[in-house]
Amino acid sequence: MSLSSDETSVVVAIDFGTTFSGFAFANKVKPEDKKWGEQALVYEPSKKARETEIHYIVERFKLFLDDEAICAELPKLPRNMDAKRFIADYLGKLKHVIEENLEKRCGVVPLSQVLFVMSVPAEWPPRTRDILRECAYKSGLLSEKSQQNLEFTTEPEAAAIYCLSSINEHLSVGDTFLVVDCGGGTVDLTVRTLQPDNTLEEETVRSGGLCGSTCIDREFVKFLGRMVGLRALITYKKRYYGNLQKLIYKFFCDEVKLPFTGDPETYENIELDIEKHCPDLMNLVCDEAKERLEEDEWVIDLEFEDVKKMFDPTISKIIALINAQIESLPKNKIKVMFLVGGFSESEYLYKRIKSALIHLVPKIIVPPQPIAAIVKGACYYGLNKSIIKVRALKWTYGIEVCDKYNPHHDPKELQFTDKVLRFDSLASQGERLKINEERLREYKPLRNDQLHCTLKLLFSRLSNPRYSNEKGVHTLGQIFIKFPLKSMGQERPIKLHIKFAEEELNVTARNVITNEVYHATFIYPNEI
């Protein structure tokens, strides 16, 4: 549930990115978009640290919200500080920039009259919406955590809305199209079909992976380590972190990554002048690497094959993700593929995708301003949420229930006393549900004298999990419920109400006898 149209004067969409963030706002007329700062914060955690001018630079902390992120790829956080602190502080800084821009364009607008729409990657587990809501509250964007002026959409869904709104001349009613959002950290995909009333229905389970353009940046850093020596690079990163980031964004991204077309005939070797771009690195290089670089006057040549090898592993992963979506649908079902996000501006990426997939999808298009597709699409969604009609569930949801152990069907290792904990499925992965569709389930106490219970809400990538404690099943949240009037025995039913097709799960339980209503609380991993 969100603010009514009459209560909302401005819609602000926030694209909380891995490397950069952006926002767009609309005074119910036309969105404007802004790109805002690199996603890094500088912390001074103590007086001693301030005196010795030691700072912690924390980057890519968005990755902590992704259960699939590899530990080695996660940034290091200062001791006794968690990712939620950084996200909240970052959103707080972004809040000031948003307020400044709103005041310039719309006058003073109370945040209570602003509908915020945050876009999230397709692969994020459902609990991350609640984490972001808490962070938005701590940042000052919301005056209460449960405030109704924050909505969520997925990044590929926002991109699909943008594509429909900006280049619908390529689409006819009934056409199915694929959106591939190629961002900095993640690549997200969704398949949608245009309906007669100009709404969108999701056809398949959205997908994605950690194969955005920053993977290519990391390959460049690995290449640099091979040229100057790993020890020298590690020391340089510790002492001159900001300079290394400048080397990546100002030299590699601008002069190497973006211009690279994949054509060996037109490619000219690019010189990385260490003395010019990172002079402090020279004093850290030793042994054979130093001798070689001194001989080459501290210039490293980036040859065609060097750069191509930085791109190819990431692009191969993206093509595999696209292939998986295409293969999940009937042949020739997809009429158009839209490539959006900052990485979609890469000519080499476009060529590789077109070469591999043009026989499967007749049109492959990069729309205007692809880097702004997510944030503008999220803004359009805030202006007209009815544009999304049906969503396909990303996960299977269920409740943990206690049942009698069956020695013929249940594994011995899951037995406790004469019971087993089952996964009572409420909705399955891939189910296509209307946005306001609700699922109901009734439960009763196990014992006549039971005074309370805790219902565990579960989720899983498995299509048909049987047990709550089997591999691949996770706890999403819980609801503590009271069972008064024990004189009524087990005839004290609880009704569970869940709306799954909302991007933010709406879970409540109601005691049928007393009419008391209970709300779910969500559980976070310890690392967040």
Secondary structure as the mmCIF struct_conf table of DSSP 4:
data_model
#
loop_
_struct_conf.conf_type_id
_struct_conf.id
_struct_conf.beg_label_comp_id
_struct_conf.beg_label_asym_id
_struct_conf.beg_label_seq_id
_struct_conf.end_label_comp_id
_struct_conf.end_label_asym_id
_struct_conf.end_label_seq_id
HELX_RH_3T_P HELX_RH_3T_P1 SER A 5 GLU A 7
BEND BEND1 SER A 9 SER A 9
STRN STRN1 VAL A 10 ASP A 15
BEND BEND2 THR A 18 THR A 19
STRN STRN2 PHE A 20 ALA A 26
BEND BEND3 ASN A 27 VAL A 29
STRN STRN3 GLU A 32 GLU A 38
BEND BEND4 GLN A 39 GLN A 39
STRN STRN4 ALA A 40 TYR A 43
BEND BEND5 SER A 46 SER A 46
HELX_RH_AL_P HELX_RH_AL_P1 LYS A 47 GLU A 51
TURN_TY1_P TURN_TY1_P1 THR A 52 GLU A 53
STRN STRN5 TYR A 56 GLU A 59
HELX_RH_3T_P HELX_RH_3T_P2 PHE A 61 LEU A 65
TURN_TY1_P TURN_TY1_P2 ASP A 67 GLU A 68
HELX_RH_3T_P HELX_RH_3T_P3 CYS A 71 GLU A 73
BEND BEND6 LEU A 74 LEU A 74
HELX_LH_PP_P HELX_LH_PP_P1 PRO A 75 LYS A 76
TURN_TY1_P TURN_TY1_P3 ARG A 79 ASN A 80
HELX_RH_AL_P HELX_RH_AL_P2 ALA A 83 CYS A 106
HELX_RH_3T_P HELX_RH_3T_P4 LEU A 111 GLN A 113
STRN STRN6 VAL A 114 VAL A 120
TURN_TY1_P TURN_TY1_P4 ALA A 122 GLU A 123
BEND BEND7 TRP A 124 TRP A 124
TURN_TY1_P TURN_TY1_P5 PRO A 126 ARG A 127
HELX_RH_AL_P HELX_RH_AL_P3 THR A 128 SER A 139
TURN_TY1_P TURN_TY1_P6 GLY A 140 GLY A 140
BEND BEND8 LEU A 141 LEU A 141
BEND BEND9 SER A 143 GLU A 144
TURN_TY1_P TURN_TY1_P7 LYS A 145 SER A 146
BEND BEND10 GLN A 148 ASN A 149
STRN STRN7 LEU A 150 THR A 154
HELX_RH_AL_P HELX_RH_AL_P4 GLU A 155 SER A 166
HELX_RH_3T_P HELX_RH_3T_P5 ASN A 168 HIS A 170
TURN_TY1_P TURN_TY1_P8 VAL A 173 GLY A 174
STRN STRN8 THR A 176 CYS A 182
BEND BEND11 GLY A 184 GLY A 185
STRN STRN9 VAL A 187 LEU A 194
TURN_TY1_P TURN_TY1_P9 PRO A 196 ASP A 197
BEND BEND12 ASN A 198 ASN A 198
STRN STRN10 LEU A 200 GLU A 202
BEND BEND13 THR A 204 THR A 204
STRN STRN11 SER A 207 GLY A 209
BEND BEND14 LEU A 210 LEU A 210
BEND BEND15 GLY A 212 GLY A 212
TURN_TY1_P TURN_TY1_P10 SER A 213 SER A 213
HELX_RH_AL_P HELX_RH_AL_P5 THR A 214 VAL A 228
HELX_RH_AL_P HELX_RH_AL_P6 LEU A 230 ARG A 239
HELX_RH_AL_P HELX_RH_AL_P7 TYR A 241 LYS A 246
HELX_RH_PI_P HELX_RH_PI_P1 LEU A 247 LYS A 257
TURN_TY1_P TURN_TY1_P11 LEU A 258 PRO A 259
BEND BEND16 GLY A 262 GLY A 262
TURN_TY1_P TURN_TY1_P12 PRO A 264 THR A 266
STRN STRN12 ILE A 270 ASP A 273
HELX_RH_AL_P HELX_RH_AL_P8 ILE A 274 HIS A 277
HELX_RH_3T_P HELX_RH_3T_P6 PRO A 279 LEU A 284
HELX_RH_AL_P HELX_RH_AL_P9 ASP A 287 GLU A 295
TURN_TY1_P TURN_TY1_P13 ASP A 296 TRP A 298
STRN STRN13 VAL A 299 LEU A 302
HELX_RH_AL_P HELX_RH_AL_P10 PHE A 304 GLU A 327
TURN_TY1_P TURN_TY1_P14 SER A 328 SER A 328
BEND BEND17 LEU A 329 LEU A 329
TURN_TY1_P TURN_TY1_P15 LYS A 331 ASN A 332
STRN STRN14 ILE A 334 VAL A 340
BEND BEND18 GLY A 341 GLY A 341
HELX_RH_3T_P HELX_RH_3T_P7 GLY A 342 GLU A 345
HELX_RH_AL_P HELX_RH_AL_P11 GLU A 347 LEU A 357
TURN_TY1_P TURN_TY1_P16 ILE A 358 LEU A 360
BEND BEND19 PRO A 362 PRO A 362
STRN STRN15 LYS A 363 ILE A 365
BEND BEND20 PRO A 368 GLN A 369
HELX_RH_3T_P HELX_RH_3T_P8 PRO A 370 ALA A 372
HELX_RH_AL_P HELX_RH_AL_P12 ALA A 373 LEU A 383
HELX_RH_3T_P HELX_RH_3T_P9 LYS A 385 ILE A 387
STRN STRN16 ILE A 388 ALA A 392
BEND BEND21 LYS A 394 TRP A 395
STRN STRN17 THR A 396 LYS A 404
TURN_TY1_P TURN_TY1_P17 PRO A 407 HIS A 409
BEND BEND22 ASP A 410 ASP A 410
HELX_RH_3T_P HELX_RH_3T_P10 LYS A 412 LEU A 414
STRN STRN18 PHE A 416 PHE A 416
TURN_TY1_P TURN_TY1_P18 THR A 417 ASP A 418
STRN STRN19 LYS A 419 ALA A 427
TURN_TY1_P TURN_TY1_P19 GLN A 429 GLY A 430
STRN STRN20 ARG A 432 LYS A 434
TURN_TY1_P TURN_TY1_P20 ILE A 435 ASN A 436
STRN STRN21 ARG A 439 TYR A 443
BEND BEND23 LEU A 446 ARG A 447
TURN_TY1_P TURN_TY1_P21 ASN A 448 ASP A 449
STRN STRN22 HIS A 452 SER A 460
BEND BEND24 ARG A 461 ASN A 464
STRN STRN23 TYR A 467 TYR A 467
TURN_TY1_P TURN_TY1_P22 SER A 468 ASN A 469
BEND BEND25 GLU A 470 GLU A 470
TURN_TY1_P TURN_TY1_P23 LYS A 471 GLY A 472
STRN STRN24 VAL A 473 LYS A 482
HELX_RH_3T_P HELX_RH_3T_P11 LYS A 486 MET A 488
TURN_TY1_P TURN_TY1_P24 GLY A 489 GLN A 490
STRN STRN25 ILE A 494 LYS A 499
BEND BEND26 ALA A 501 GLU A 504
STRN STRN26 ASN A 506 ASN A 511
TURN_TY1_P TURN_TY1_P25 VAL A 512 THR A 514
STRN STRN27 VAL A 517 HIS A 519
STRN STRN28 THR A 521 PHE A 522
TURN_TY1_P TURN_TY1_P26 ASN A 526 GLU A 527
#
